[in-house]
Amino acid sequence: MLPTSHGERHDGPLGTTENERQRLQAMLSEFQRISTFAESLNWECQQLRNEVSRLQADKARSQKEREGIGEWFSALMNEAVGRLRAEQPAV
């Protein structure tokens, strides 16, 4: 066996090269798998952000509608009370 610069021993230059190639190929495959997974997570995260934005817009729209209905109902009730008071005979 021949010593390497790191003090490791291998079966020779060709064995060392093949082992290193296999190790690097495995690392590259793992990196590609992780990279694909990260891209998938980023896409899903963006979809969730879009959904949150849509829901926030729906919430704001609903709040404005409720406020409008509340104002309309309040005005209607004030008008009804005013008419009832006007129709009551003076005591």
Number of C-alpha atoms within 10 A of each C-alpha: 9 11 12 12 6 6 8 9 12 15 10 12 13 10 11 15 12 11 13 12 12 12 12 12 12 12 12 12 12 12 12 12 11 12 12 12 12 12 11 12 12 12 12 12 12 12 12 12 12 12 12 12 12 12 12 12 12 12 12 12 12 12 12 12 12 12 12 12 12 12 12 12 12 12 12 12 12 12 12 12 12 11 11 10 11 10 9 8 6 6 3
